[in-house]
Amino acid sequence: MEGRVFGLETPLMTALQHLLDIPDGEGSNAGGEKQGPTRAYVRDARAMAATPADVKELPGAYAFVVDMPGLGSGDIKVQVEDERVLVISGERRREEKEDAKYVRMERRMGKLMRKFVLPENADMEKISAVCRDGVLTVSVEKLPPPEPKKPKTIQVQVA
C-alpha cells in the first residue's frame, strides 16, 4: 500500500494490479476451467487507465483534478466507498443523429472512472466537487493535526 496512499500509481499498473488480485476460486466455472475477468471489470479497468487525473496536496486540503470532457455536472458521480476510497465516474455517450454518419471518430466515448485511496488525515465530511470547462476538481479537506498531549503533573505528598 506504500504507493497507493494518494492513488498516485499509474493507470496501467492499477489495471494490472486489479487483474492480479482476483482470487483463485473466483475466476473458475463449474468444470474447473479458468475464465478471464468479467466484462464489467475489464470496462472499469480500461476506464481507469484512460482517465487522466492530477493529485495536489495543498496546505489545508487535497485536490483531485480529473478531465471529464463533454460531461455536465449531472453526468458525473463523486462517491466515497469503503470509508476511504474516492470514486469519480461518468459516461460520455455518442450523439446519434439520423441524417449524419461518422466519417472519423477520435474523441473518447464511454465510461470515465478513477479511484483514489484517501490518506488518514482526509476529512470525509468535507468533500466538495466543482466542474468547470470539462475539468472536475474534487477538494478533500484535511483534518486538523491532533494537539500534542501535555504531560500530566502529579503532586508529591510528604508523608
C-alpha positions as CSV (number, residue, x, y, z in Angstrom):
1,M,0.0,0.0,0.0
2,E,3.0,2.3,0.1
3,G,2.4,3.7,-3.4
4,R,-1.4,3.8,-3.0
5,V,-1.7,6.3,-0.3
6,F,-2.8,9.1,-2.7
7,G,-3.7,6.9,-5.6
8,L,-0.6,8.0,-7.5
9,E,0.1,4.7,-9.1
10,T,0.0,4.7,-12.9
11,P,-3.3,3.7,-14.5
12,L,-1.7,0.8,-16.3
13,M,-0.2,-0.5,-13.0
14,T,-3.6,-0.1,-11.3
15,A,-5.3,-2.2,-14.0
16,L,-2.6,-4.9,-13.8
17,Q,-2.8,-4.9,-10.0
18,H,-6.5,-5.4,-10.2
19,L,-6.1,-8.3,-12.6
20,L,-3.6,-10.0,-10.3
21,D,-5.9,-9.5,-7.2
22,I,-8.6,-12.0,-8.5
23,P,-8.6,-14.9,-6.0
24,D,-8.2,-18.4,-7.5
25,G,-11.8,-19.5,-6.7
26,E,-13.5,-16.5,-8.4
27,G,-12.2,-16.9,-11.9
28,S,-13.3,-20.5,-12.5
29,N,-16.5,-22.1,-13.6
30,A,-18.1,-25.4,-12.5
31,G,-15.8,-27.5,-14.8
32,G,-12.7,-26.1,-13.0
33,E,-11.6,-24.2,-16.1
34,K,-10.2,-20.7,-15.6
35,Q,-12.1,-17.8,-17.1
36,G,-10.9,-14.3,-17.6
37,P,-12.3,-11.2,-15.7
38,T,-15.9,-10.1,-16.3
39,R,-16.8,-7.6,-19.0
40,A,-17.7,-5.0,-16.3
41,Y,-14.3,-5.5,-14.7
42,V,-12.4,-5.0,-17.9
43,R,-14.6,-2.0,-18.8
44,D,-13.8,-0.4,-15.4
45,A,-10.1,-1.2,-15.8
46,R,-10.0,0.4,-19.2
47,A,-11.9,3.5,-18.0
48,M,-9.4,3.9,-15.1
49,A,-6.4,3.6,-17.4
50,A,-7.8,6.1,-19.9
51,T,-9.0,8.8,-17.5
52,P,-6.2,11.3,-16.8
53,A,-6.0,12.9,-13.3
54,D,-3.7,15.1,-11.2
55,V,-3.5,15.0,-7.4
56,K,-2.3,18.0,-5.5
57,E,-1.6,18.4,-1.8
58,L,-2.3,21.9,-0.6
59,P,-1.7,23.2,3.0
60,G,-5.3,22.5,4.1
61,A,-6.7,20.1,1.5
62,Y,-6.1,17.6,-1.2
63,A,-7.2,18.4,-4.8
64,F,-8.1,15.8,-7.4
65,V,-8.3,17.3,-10.9
66,V,-9.9,15.0,-13.5
67,D,-10.6,15.6,-17.1
68,M,-14.2,14.9,-17.9
69,P,-14.7,16.2,-21.5
70,G,-18.2,16.8,-22.6
71,L,-19.9,15.9,-19.3
72,G,-22.1,18.1,-17.3
73,S,-22.4,18.1,-13.5
74,G,-25.4,15.8,-13.7
75,D,-23.4,13.2,-15.6
76,I,-20.6,12.9,-13.0
77,K,-20.7,10.9,-9.8
78,V,-18.4,11.5,-6.9
79,Q,-18.6,8.9,-4.1
80,V,-16.7,7.5,-1.2
81,E,-16.6,3.7,-1.0
82,D,-15.3,1.5,1.8
83,E,-14.8,4.6,4.0
84,R,-11.6,5.8,2.3
85,V,-11.8,5.2,-1.4
86,L,-12.8,8.3,-3.5
87,V,-14.5,7.1,-6.8
88,I,-15.1,9.6,-9.6
89,S,-17.1,8.4,-12.6
90,G,-19.1,9.4,-15.5
91,E,-20.1,8.3,-19.0
92,R,-19.9,10.1,-22.3
93,R,-22.3,8.8,-25.0
94,R,-22.2,9.3,-28.7
95,E,-24.6,11.8,-30.2
96,E,-26.9,10.0,-32.5
97,K,-28.5,11.9,-35.4
98,E,-30.5,10.1,-38.1
99,D,-29.2,12.1,-41.0
100,A,-25.5,12.0,-40.1
101,K,-22.9,9.3,-40.1
102,Y,-19.4,9.4,-38.6
103,V,-16.6,9.5,-41.1
104,R,-14.0,9.7,-38.4
105,M,-14.4,9.3,-34.6
106,E,-11.3,10.2,-32.5
107,R,-12.8,11.6,-29.3
108,R,-13.2,9.1,-26.5
109,M,-16.6,7.8,-25.7
110,G,-17.7,5.5,-22.9
111,K,-17.0,5.3,-19.2
112,L,-14.6,7.6,-17.3
113,M,-13.5,6.5,-13.9
114,R,-10.8,7.0,-11.3
115,K,-10.4,5.6,-7.8
116,F,-8.1,7.1,-5.1
117,V,-7.3,5.8,-1.6
118,L,-7.6,8.8,0.7
119,P,-5.0,9.4,3.4
120,E,-5.7,9.0,7.1
121,N,-5.9,12.8,7.6
122,A,-8.6,13.4,5.0
123,D,-11.9,14.8,6.4
124,M,-14.6,12.5,4.9
125,E,-17.3,15.1,5.9
126,K,-15.8,18.0,3.9
127,I,-15.6,16.9,0.3
128,S,-16.7,19.3,-2.5
129,A,-16.7,19.0,-6.3
130,V,-16.8,21.6,-9.0
131,C,-16.8,21.0,-12.7
132,R,-15.7,23.9,-15.0
133,D,-14.9,23.7,-18.7
134,G,-14.8,19.9,-18.7
135,V,-12.4,19.7,-15.7
136,L,-13.6,18.3,-12.4
137,T,-11.9,19.4,-9.2
138,V,-12.7,17.5,-6.1
139,S,-11.4,19.0,-2.9
140,V,-11.0,17.0,0.3
141,E,-10.1,19.0,3.3
142,K,-7.5,17.8,5.8
143,L,-8.3,17.1,9.4
144,P,-6.5,19.5,11.8
145,P,-3.4,17.9,13.3
146,P,-4.0,16.5,16.8
147,E,-2.9,18.7,19.6
148,P,0.2,17.4,21.4
149,K,-0.6,15.9,24.7
150,K,0.6,17.9,27.7
151,P,2.4,16.0,30.4
152,K,0.3,15.3,33.5
153,T,1.9,16.7,36.6
154,I,1.4,14.6,39.8
155,Q,1.8,16.4,43.1
156,V,4.1,14.5,45.5
157,Q,2.7,14.2,49.1
158,V,5.1,14.4,52.0
159,A,4.4,11.6,54.5
